[in-house]
Amino acid sequence: MRYEKIRSILLMVFSLLFGGELAADEQKIEIVATEYPPYYGSELQNQGFITEIVVAAFDRSGYDSTVRFLPWQRAFDGTKAGKYTVLYTMWYRKEREEWFEFSDALPANEVGFFKRIGDDISFNNFADLKPYTIGVVRGYVNPPGFDEAGLTTEVVDNDALNLKKLLRGRIDLVLIDRIVGQHILNINHALQKKEVEWMNPPVRVETQHLVVSKRSPDSRAILDDFNRGLAAIIADDTVMQIMQKHGF
């Protein structure tokens, strides 16, 4: 009885002395992102599966992270200038290395076309699509060769409007991320989603990346910590479990 009492006291003292020290050593970090459902977004379960992966990777390396959702341009410009330290996600481009450190790869975007079922459309290269009108989104980076192919495009402000136009027969194709397109159809057009289909294969596969501002004095260390945590949660199947939980 006496031994158990002494043991309990020692455990409590240890917790007070070292538990506080461990908590103090945990680094806090704020991450910025934009709304990009179903990959990530403020209204999604756990803010989306990419958010859950990012938070889990930082957690594995001893970071207490919070996510702040901002408009894309504000998040991009702020991280570029060093106002924000960490941003996700971004496609790698050589010219962006001037401002950002890029993480190891996160789940990829598959970019390609949706068409109406029954429309006889096929292609081997973008030039084959000249007879058709294609919906694109203002400000998006299109796949290499698309803009140079001289295609007929209609530009709108968001993917949802393009899919609505496709369903109404106002355009022939929508250039879009596959998972984003399926998400919009499930949410906005549940009764009509079987009227359109994804065209395999995708025309572009782009890995997504977390980036750290090079204006941050600890940019390389933060990125190394994130990559180490990401590798760990890939190795123990945490990433796979997160994606399966979210239906991917």
C-alpha positions as MATLAB code, in Angstrom:
seq = 'MRYEKIRSILLMVFSLLFGGELAADEQKIEIVATEYPPYYGSELQNQGFITEIVVAAFDRSGYDSTVRFLPWQRAFDGTKAGKYTVLYTMWYRKEREEWFEFSDALPANEVGFFKRIGDDISFNNFADLKPYTIGVVRGYVNPPGFDEAGLTTEVVDNDALNLKKLLRGRIDLVLIDRIVGQHILNINHALQKKEVEWMNPPVRVETQHLVVSKRSPDSRAILDDFNRGLAAIIADDTVMQIMQKHGF';
ca = [
       0.000    0.000    0.000;
       2.810    2.356    1.008;
       4.699    1.457   -2.185;
       1.700    2.278   -4.370;
       1.269    5.660   -2.667;
       4.947    6.572   -3.176;
       4.737    5.393   -6.807;
       1.684    7.577   -7.447;
       3.415   10.618   -5.963;
       6.530   10.030   -8.072;
       4.434    9.665  -11.222;
       2.614   12.897  -10.463;
       5.885   14.758   -9.837;
       7.364   13.338  -13.046;
       4.306   14.468  -14.982;
       4.479   17.970  -13.566;
       8.207   18.322  -14.137;
       8.556   16.725  -17.555;
       5.036   16.815  -18.978;
       5.047   20.600  -18.872;
       8.462   20.660  -20.464;
       7.312   18.403  -23.299;
       4.236   20.540  -23.863;
       6.393   23.651  -23.929;
       8.677   21.997  -26.511;
       5.725   21.369  -28.838;
       5.976   23.977  -31.583;
       2.890   25.865  -32.648;
       2.449   26.652  -36.321;
      -0.298   28.369  -38.288;
      -0.992   27.098  -41.789;
      -3.002   28.891  -44.455;
      -5.127   27.250  -47.130;
      -7.984   28.098  -49.430;
     -11.351   26.452  -50.078;
     -10.854   23.498  -52.419;
     -13.464   20.830  -51.642;
     -13.351   17.909  -51.393;
      -9.584   18.057  -50.910;
      -9.793   20.684  -48.170;
     -12.218   23.304  -46.907;
     -13.507   24.898  -43.724;
     -16.903   23.145  -43.895;
     -15.649   19.625  -44.619;
     -15.207   16.796  -42.127;
     -11.901   17.512  -40.343;
     -11.508   20.292  -42.956;
     -10.932   17.709  -45.696;
      -8.618   14.752  -46.182;
      -5.611   16.807  -47.303;
      -5.938   18.973  -44.185;
      -6.105   15.868  -42.024;
      -2.952   14.496  -43.673;
      -1.103   17.799  -43.237;
      -2.086   18.139  -39.573;
      -1.173   14.492  -38.873;
       2.250   14.897  -40.513;
       3.058   17.980  -38.449;
       1.712   16.316  -35.313;
       4.030   13.339  -35.860;
       6.977   15.759  -35.874;
       5.898   17.549  -32.692;
       3.946   20.506  -34.060;
       0.627   21.839  -32.817;
      -0.873   23.178  -36.053;
      -3.920   25.286  -36.794;
      -5.361   25.995  -40.238;
      -6.665   29.365  -41.401;
      -8.703   29.509  -44.612;
      -8.167   32.523  -46.872;
      -8.899   33.475  -50.490;
      -6.264   31.898  -52.740;
      -4.566   35.080  -53.928;
      -4.312   36.456  -50.408;
      -2.863   33.179  -49.109;
      -0.415   32.918  -52.031;
       0.791   36.512  -51.863;
       0.989   36.492  -48.062;
       3.106   33.328  -47.970;
       5.299   34.584  -50.799;
       5.951   37.773  -48.803;
       6.580   35.894  -45.549;
       3.442   37.116  -43.780;
       2.374   33.458  -43.522;
       4.841   30.621  -43.054;
       3.089   27.561  -44.465;
       0.546   27.141  -47.288;
      -1.103   24.140  -48.887;
      -1.508   23.045  -51.597;
       0.422   24.161  -54.642;
       1.600   22.572  -57.868;
       5.361   22.596  -58.341;
       6.703   25.067  -60.853;
      10.414   25.822  -61.212;
       9.869   29.587  -61.079;
       8.073   29.271  -57.725;
      11.249   27.975  -56.068;
      12.309   31.619  -55.790;
       9.748   32.102  -53.006;
       8.786   28.655  -51.678;
      10.258   25.432  -50.335;
       8.209   22.518  -51.703;
       7.306   19.485  -49.622;
       7.331   15.873  -50.705;
       4.276   14.900  -52.729;
       0.759   14.897  -51.327;
      -2.092   13.108  -53.190;
      -2.237   14.176  -56.820;
      -4.770   16.056  -58.917;
      -5.991   14.298  -62.060;
      -6.968   16.948  -64.596;
      -9.029   16.037  -67.627;
     -12.477   16.236  -69.188;
     -16.081   15.496  -68.340;
     -18.516   15.049  -71.231;
     -22.172   14.142  -71.613;
     -22.859   10.422  -71.884;
     -23.781    9.599  -75.471;
     -21.644   12.339  -77.035;
     -19.142   10.662  -79.352;
     -16.018   12.582  -78.360;
     -12.515   11.130  -78.342;
      -9.075   12.576  -78.910;
      -5.398   11.718  -79.194;
      -4.173   15.283  -78.793;
      -5.692   18.671  -78.004;
      -5.951   19.592  -81.687;
      -8.585   16.854  -82.080;
     -10.853   18.907  -79.807;
     -11.173   21.898  -82.122;
     -14.798   21.087  -83.093;
     -15.936   21.377  -79.472;
     -16.566   24.133  -76.938;
     -14.698   23.580  -73.688;
     -15.459   25.142  -70.318;
     -12.446   26.426  -68.366;
     -12.050   28.492  -65.203;
     -10.600   31.967  -65.067;
      -7.191   32.056  -63.359;
      -6.541   28.302  -63.487;
      -3.288   27.001  -64.972;
      -4.284   24.764  -67.884;
      -2.282   21.661  -68.911;
       0.753   22.262  -71.154;
      -0.236   22.570  -74.805;
      -3.911   23.290  -74.120;
      -3.790   27.074  -74.493;
      -1.571   26.791  -77.572;
      -3.927   24.413  -79.411;
      -6.309   27.159  -80.611;
      -9.394   25.569  -79.043;
     -12.803   27.148  -78.502;
     -13.204   27.842  -74.799;
     -15.710   29.568  -72.563;
     -14.296   31.053  -69.377;
     -16.259   31.183  -66.116;
     -15.436   31.939  -62.484;
     -15.786   28.444  -61.005;
     -16.007   24.732  -61.792;
     -19.606   24.409  -60.600;
     -20.858   26.773  -63.289;
     -19.036   24.824  -65.987;
     -20.650   21.544  -64.952;
     -24.067   23.199  -64.906;
     -23.469   24.446  -68.471;
     -22.372   20.961  -69.542;
     -25.547   19.387  -68.161;
     -27.634   22.000  -69.990;
     -25.873   21.317  -73.282;
     -24.313   24.783  -73.540;
     -20.762   23.423  -73.779;
     -19.340   20.077  -74.912;
     -16.552   19.463  -72.410;
     -15.381   20.672  -69.006;
     -11.682   20.803  -68.148;
     -11.549   20.012  -64.437;
      -9.980   17.974  -61.658;
     -11.667   14.548  -61.564;
     -12.353   14.428  -57.813;
     -13.535   18.056  -57.731;
     -15.915   17.340  -60.615;
     -17.340   14.245  -58.960;
     -17.786   16.130  -55.691;
     -19.682   18.988  -57.370;
     -21.910   16.538  -59.233;
     -22.675   14.610  -56.029;
     -23.527   17.787  -54.096;
     -25.257   19.930  -56.734;
     -26.581   17.475  -59.333;
     -27.325   14.203  -57.576;
     -30.220   13.401  -59.910;
     -28.333   14.302  -63.096;
     -24.812   13.107  -62.353;
     -25.291    9.928  -64.410;
     -25.796   12.097  -67.483;
     -22.086   12.954  -67.636;
     -18.910   10.915  -67.447;
     -15.185   11.314  -66.894;
     -12.966   10.691  -69.907;
      -9.979    8.460  -69.183;
      -7.074    8.919  -69.150;
      -6.483   12.306  -67.495;
      -4.539   14.785  -69.601;
      -2.409   15.853  -66.652;
      -1.513   14.429  -63.238;
      -0.113   17.017  -60.837;
       1.135   16.171  -57.353;
       0.047   18.608  -54.695;
       2.559   20.087  -52.273;
       2.705   21.981  -49.014;
       5.011   24.974  -49.298;
       6.998   26.968  -46.756;
       7.859   30.616  -47.341;
      11.563   31.183  -47.941;
      11.103   34.438  -46.025;
      10.757   32.338  -42.866;
      14.110   31.959  -41.074;
      13.231   28.341  -40.213;
      11.835   27.371  -43.620;
      14.155   24.447  -44.272;
      13.805   23.031  -40.773;
      10.000   23.275  -40.897;
       9.920   21.568  -44.274;
      12.265   18.782  -43.143;
      10.098   18.201  -40.069;
       6.961   18.048  -42.206;
       8.526   15.650  -44.708;
       9.712   13.407  -41.899;
       6.228   13.321  -40.384;
       4.641   12.724  -43.792;
       6.966    9.787  -44.478;
       6.044    8.289  -41.109;
       2.278    8.487  -41.636;
       2.644    7.043  -45.134;
       4.737    4.146  -43.790;
       2.257    3.188  -41.069;
      -0.778    3.510  -43.412;
      -2.227    6.547  -41.608;
      -2.549    8.366  -44.948;
      -4.379    5.432  -46.508;
      -6.739    5.233  -43.524;
      -7.485    8.961  -43.726;
      -8.273    8.764  -47.437;
     -10.469    5.685  -47.001;
     -12.362    7.410  -44.163;
     -13.141   10.283  -46.528;
     -14.194    7.930  -49.338;
     -11.085    8.132  -51.543;
];
